[in-house]
Amino acid sequence: MDKLKKLLKDKRGSLYFELLVFFLVVTVWIMTSINFYNAVINYQNINYMAKSLAKTIELEGAVTGEVYDKMEALNENFNIDADMKITNIRYYDSFSKTIQFRDPFTVTVSDTFRLEVLSPLFSDPVYLDIPLSASITGMSEVYWKD
């Protein structure tokens, strides 16, 4: 016990322990920031999905099966499981879901990204769920006649 007290009071080699702790903290910080970078990329993908789906609805002038097929293809392509909502929409014909020329609508794509903050050796990892959402407003570019 005396040797331990003497070792703790001794100032020789204190820089070694400070550098060890410093490198440990920096390593954890770098690993967390790399994981956070993945969340930013995921948000960028969700934003692209919302723009692409809004453009498809604008060009079609309707919410058709092609929109839902494109959503599934984008989910597969980006390897995520995002949800799509179409709001603020006024259908010209609610049966065929057509949208009249210059009528606005909003496409919202949302997902949750699970950020791994810490991964201890003998315990479960610590996660932080980050909700990601992108909304794009568009207008139909198709004029429907009766």
C-alpha positions in Angstrom: 0.0 0.0 0.0 2.9 2.3 0.7 4.3 1.7 -2.7 1.0 2.7 -4.3 0.8 6.0 -2.3 4.4 6.8 -3.2 3.7 6.1 -6.9 0.7 8.4 -6.8 2.6 11.2 -5.2 5.5 10.8 -7.6 5.4 13.4 -10.4 7.7 11.5 -12.8 5.9 10.2 -15.8 2.8 12.3 -15.3 3.0 13.5 -18.9 2.6 9.8 -20.0 -0.7 9.4 -18.2 -1.9 12.8 -19.4 -1.2 11.9 -23.0 -2.8 8.5 -22.6 -6.0 10.1 -21.4 -5.8 12.8 -24.0 -5.4 10.2 -26.9 -8.3 8.1 -25.4 -10.6 11.1 -25.4 -9.6 12.2 -28.9 -10.1 8.7 -30.2 -13.6 8.5 -28.8 -14.4 12.0 -30.1 -13.2 11.0 -33.7 -15.2 7.8 -33.7 -18.4 9.7 -32.6 -17.9 12.4 -35.2 -17.4 9.7 -37.9 -20.8 8.2 -36.8 -22.4 11.6 -36.8 -21.1 12.2 -40.4 -23.2 9.1 -41.3 -26.3 10.9 -39.9 -25.6 13.9 -42.1 -25.3 11.7 -45.2 -28.5 10.0 -44.2 -30.3 13.4 -43.9 -28.9 14.4 -47.4 -30.3 11.1 -48.8 -33.7 11.8 -47.2 -33.7 15.3 -48.6 -32.9 14.0 -52.1 -35.7 11.5 -51.8 -38.3 14.2 -50.9 -37.1 16.3 -53.9 -37.3 13.4 -56.3 -40.7 12.3 -55.1 -42.1 15.9 -55.3 -40.7 16.2 -58.9 -42.4 12.9 -59.9 -45.7 14.1 -58.5 -45.3 17.5 -60.3 -44.6 15.9 -63.6 -47.3 13.2 -63.3 -49.9 15.6 -62.0 -51.1 12.8 -59.7 -50.2 10.6 -56.8 -49.9 7.3 -58.7 -48.3 3.9 -58.1 -45.2 5.2 -59.8 -44.6 7.5 -56.8 -44.8 4.6 -54.3 -42.7 2.4 -56.6 -40.1 5.2 -56.7 -40.2 5.5 -52.9 -39.5 1.8 -52.5 -36.7 1.9 -55.0 -35.1 4.9 -53.2 -35.4 3.1 -49.9 -33.6 0.1 -51.4 -31.0 2.2 -53.1 -30.1 4.2 -49.9 -30.6 1.2 -47.6 -33.0 3.0 -45.3 -36.6 2.6 -44.2 -38.1 6.0 -44.6 -41.8 6.9 -44.5 -43.5 9.3 -46.9 -46.5 11.6 -46.3 -48.2 13.8 -48.8 -50.0 16.7 -47.1 -51.6 20.0 -48.0 -53.0 18.5 -51.1 -56.3 19.3 -52.9 -57.2 16.6 -55.4 -58.9 17.5 -58.7 -60.3 14.0 -58.8 -60.0 12.2 -55.5 -60.6 8.8 -57.1 -57.7 9.0 -59.5 -55.7 11.3 -57.1 -55.0 13.9 -59.8 -53.8 17.3 -58.9 -54.9 20.4 -61.0 -52.3 22.7 -62.6 -50.5 25.0 -60.0 -52.2 23.4 -57.0 -49.6 23.0 -54.2 -48.8 19.9 -52.2 -46.1 19.0 -49.6 -44.1 15.8 -49.6 -42.5 14.8 -46.2 -40.0 12.0 -45.9 -39.0 11.0 -42.4 -36.7 8.4 -40.8 -34.9 7.8 -37.6 -31.1 7.5 -37.6 -29.6 5.5 -34.7 -26.2 7.1 -33.7 -23.9 4.8 -31.7 -22.4 7.2 -29.1 -20.4 4.7 -27.1 -19.7 1.0 -27.4 -18.4 -0.4 -24.1 -16.6 -3.8 -24.1 -18.8 -5.7 -21.6 -22.1 -3.8 -22.0 -24.7 -2.9 -24.6 -23.8 0.1 -26.8 -25.3 3.5 -26.0 -27.4 4.8 -28.9 -29.0 8.2 -29.6 -32.0 8.1 -31.9 -32.0 11.2 -34.2 -35.3 11.9 -36.1 -34.6 13.1 -39.6 -37.3 14.7 -41.7 -37.3 16.6 -45.0 -40.3 18.5 -46.5 -40.6 19.8 -50.0 -43.5 21.8 -51.4 -44.3 21.4 -55.1 -47.0 22.3 -57.6 -48.6 20.2 -60.2 -47.5 20.9 -63.8 -50.4 19.1 -65.5 -53.6 20.7 -66.5 -56.6 18.3 -66.3 -59.6 18.9 -68.5 -63.1 17.5 -67.9 
